[in-house]
Amino acid sequence: MGKKRKKYSKEFKLDVVRQSHLRDNIRDLADELGVSPRLIYKWRAAYDKQSSTSSEIFTGQGVQSLSPEQEELRRVKAELAEARMERDILKKAIGIFGKRNG
């Protein structure tokens, strides 16, 4: 069986990021907290990338919070993909039924 991934709360991640900005040695901090230094650097990069409020960061489960424009774009792309699939099905149906009648 594989290893079970640890889940860290948003508050824990934010606290670790804040501490990492105050400390000189990330490896020591990682050892104290029982996390990987690589994970701390990853959290710091995500935190630094998000310049707005911290409520938009570390949303969990790999789900990113999207702006209204990004959400609309995602919805429109999904609708377009569905419309294309329906079109392709109808094209195939026309081809099948066209051969029977001809």
C-alpha positions as CSV (number, residue, x, y, z in Angstrom):
1,M,0.0,0.0,0.0
2,G,1.2,3.5,-0.7
3,K,1.9,6.3,1.7
4,K,-1.0,8.3,2.8
5,R,-0.5,12.0,2.1
6,K,-0.6,14.4,5.0
7,K,-3.0,17.3,4.8
8,Y,-2.1,20.6,6.3
9,S,-4.6,23.3,7.2
10,K,-4.6,26.7,5.5
11,E,-3.7,28.3,8.9
12,F,-0.8,26.0,9.3
13,K,0.6,26.7,5.9
14,L,0.2,30.5,6.3
15,D,2.0,30.3,9.7
16,V,4.8,28.3,8.2
17,V,5.2,30.8,5.4
18,R,5.3,33.7,7.8
19,Q,7.9,31.9,10.0
20,S,10.0,31.1,6.9
21,H,10.2,34.7,6.0
22,L,11.5,35.5,9.5
23,R,14.0,32.7,9.6
24,D,17.4,32.4,7.9
25,N,17.5,28.6,7.7
26,I,14.5,26.9,6.1
27,R,15.9,23.5,6.8
28,D,15.9,24.0,10.5
29,L,12.3,25.3,10.4
30,A,11.3,22.3,8.4
31,D,13.0,19.9,10.9
32,E,11.2,21.6,13.8
33,L,7.8,21.4,12.1
34,G,8.2,18.0,10.6
35,V,7.7,19.0,7.0
36,S,9.9,18.9,3.9
37,P,12.0,22.1,3.1
38,R,10.8,21.6,-0.5
39,L,7.2,21.8,0.7
40,I,7.9,25.1,2.5
41,Y,9.5,26.6,-0.6
42,K,6.4,25.5,-2.6
43,W,4.1,27.1,-0.1
44,R,6.2,30.3,-0.1
45,A,6.1,30.4,-3.9
46,A,2.3,30.0,-3.9
47,Y,2.0,32.7,-1.2
48,D,4.3,35.1,-3.0
49,K,2.5,34.5,-6.3
50,Q,-0.8,35.5,-4.7
51,S,-0.4,39.2,-4.1
52,S,-4.0,39.8,-3.0
53,T,-5.7,38.6,0.2
54,S,-4.6,35.4,1.8
55,S,-8.1,34.1,1.7
56,E,-7.6,33.2,-1.9
57,I,-4.5,31.0,-1.2
58,F,-4.3,27.4,-0.1
59,T,-7.9,26.7,-1.0
60,G,-7.3,23.0,-0.6
61,Q,-7.8,19.8,-2.6
62,G,-6.0,21.3,-5.5
63,V,-8.9,23.6,-6.2
64,Q,-7.9,27.1,-7.1
65,S,-10.3,30.0,-6.6
66,L,-11.0,31.6,-9.9
67,S,-11.9,35.2,-10.7
68,P,-15.4,35.7,-12.2
69,E,-13.8,36.1,-15.6
70,Q,-11.9,32.9,-15.3
71,E,-15.0,31.1,-14.1
72,E,-17.0,32.4,-17.0
73,L,-14.2,31.3,-19.5
74,R,-14.2,27.8,-17.9
75,R,-18.0,27.6,-18.2
76,V,-18.0,28.8,-21.9
77,K,-15.2,26.3,-22.8
78,A,-17.2,23.5,-21.3
79,E,-20.3,24.5,-23.2
80,L,-18.3,24.7,-26.4
81,A,-16.8,21.2,-25.9
82,E,-20.3,19.8,-25.4
83,A,-21.7,21.6,-28.5
84,R,-18.8,20.2,-30.6
85,M,-19.5,16.7,-29.3
86,E,-23.2,17.0,-30.1
87,R,-22.4,18.3,-33.6
88,D,-20.1,15.4,-34.2
89,I,-22.8,12.9,-33.1
90,L,-25.3,14.5,-35.4
91,K,-22.9,14.4,-38.4
92,K,-22.3,10.7,-37.8
93,A,-26.1,10.1,-37.5
94,I,-26.7,11.9,-40.8
95,G,-24.1,9.8,-42.4
96,I,-25.6,6.6,-41.1
97,F,-29.2,7.4,-42.0
98,G,-28.2,9.0,-45.3
99,K,-26.7,5.7,-46.4
100,R,-29.8,3.7,-45.6
101,N,-32.1,6.0,-47.6
102,G,-29.8,6.3,-50.6
